[in-house]
Amino acid sequence: MKAKIYHNPRCSKSRATLALLKERGIEPEVVDYIAARPSKDTLRALWRKLGGPALAMVRTQDPEFRPHAQRALTDEEVLDLLAEEPRLLQRPIVEIGAAARIGRPPERVLELIE
């Protein structure tokens, strides 16, 4: 099973999700999305795999998001924002095949493998 995790090693939820996958025998490709910003095309593909509004991919409680919270953003504007400010991306995001899940809580990613 080929898996990829968009990971922030400084985040406890991200570390817990990575550990959960490894406990299940899955060695995912680890993408440090802060060091290697995902392209807008990559973000669009993740959004499609996650389903729902693009805003669900955003850490809306983050202080860096406050200037953008004053108006309703289109999905394309959200993707532009995430491409420019990857720290605002929800973490972690795990993708396996045609599906993806945000690991909040970490156990949510188990939906992809069970």
C-alpha positions in Angstrom: 0.0 0.0 0.0 1.6 3.2 -1.2 0.9 6.1 1.1 2.1 9.7 1.4 1.9 12.0 4.4 2.1 15.7 4.3 4.0 16.1 7.5 5.2 18.8 9.9 7.7 17.2 12.3 7.0 20.0 14.8 3.3 19.0 15.1 2.3 16.4 17.7 -0.7 15.3 15.6 1.5 14.8 12.6 4.0 12.8 14.5 1.3 10.7 16.1 -0.3 10.0 12.7 3.1 9.0 11.2 3.6 6.6 14.2 0.1 5.2 13.7 0.8 4.4 10.1 4.2 2.8 10.9 2.5 0.7 13.7 0.3 -0.7 10.9 3.3 -1.6 8.8 2.9 1.3 6.4 6.1 3.3 5.5 4.7 6.4 3.9 6.5 8.8 1.7 7.0 11.7 4.0 6.6 15.2 2.5 7.8 18.1 4.7 5.4 20.6 3.1 7.0 23.5 4.9 10.4 22.8 3.4 9.0 21.7 0.0 6.0 23.8 -0.7 3.3 21.8 -2.6 2.3 23.3 -5.9 -1.2 24.6 -6.5 -1.8 21.5 -8.7 -0.7 19.2 -5.9 -3.0 21.1 -3.5 -5.9 20.8 -6.0 -5.4 17.1 -6.3 -5.4 16.7 -2.5 -8.5 18.8 -2.2 -10.3 16.5 -4.7 -9.2 13.4 -2.8 -10.4 14.9 0.5 -13.7 16.1 -0.9 -15.6 19.0 0.6 -14.7 22.7 0.5 -11.1 23.7 0.1 -11.3 25.8 3.3 -11.4 22.5 5.2 -7.7 22.2 4.3 -6.9 25.4 6.1 -5.9 26.0 9.7 -8.5 28.7 10.2 -7.6 29.2 13.8 -4.0 30.0 13.0 -3.2 33.7 13.6 -1.7 33.9 10.1 -5.2 33.2 8.7 -6.9 36.1 10.5 -6.3 38.7 7.7 -8.0 36.3 5.2 -11.0 35.5 7.5 -12.7 38.8 6.8 -14.2 37.6 3.5 -15.4 34.4 2.0 -12.6 32.9 -0.1 -13.4 30.9 -3.2 -11.8 27.4 -3.5 -9.3 28.7 -6.0 -8.3 31.6 -3.6 -7.9 29.0 -0.8 -5.6 27.0 -3.0 -3.6 30.1 -4.0 -3.3 31.0 -0.3 -2.1 27.5 0.7 0.5 27.5 -2.2 1.8 30.8 -0.9 1.5 30.1 2.9 2.0 26.3 3.4 2.0 26.7 7.2 -1.8 27.2 6.9 -2.3 23.7 5.6 -4.1 21.4 7.9 -1.7 18.7 9.2 -1.2 16.0 8.6 -2.8 15.0 5.4 -2.4 11.3 4.4 -3.2 10.1 0.9 -3.5 6.6 -0.3 -4.6 5.9 -3.8 -7.6 8.1 -4.8 -8.5 9.1 -1.2 -7.0 11.3 1.5 -7.8 12.2 5.1 -6.7 14.9 7.5 -5.2 13.3 10.6 -7.3 15.1 13.2 -7.6 13.0 15.2 -4.8 10.8 13.9 -7.0 7.7 13.9 -9.1 9.3 11.1 -6.5 8.1 8.6 -7.3 4.5 9.4 -10.4 5.0 7.2 -8.0 4.8 4.3 -6.6 1.4 5.2 -9.5 -0.5 6.9 
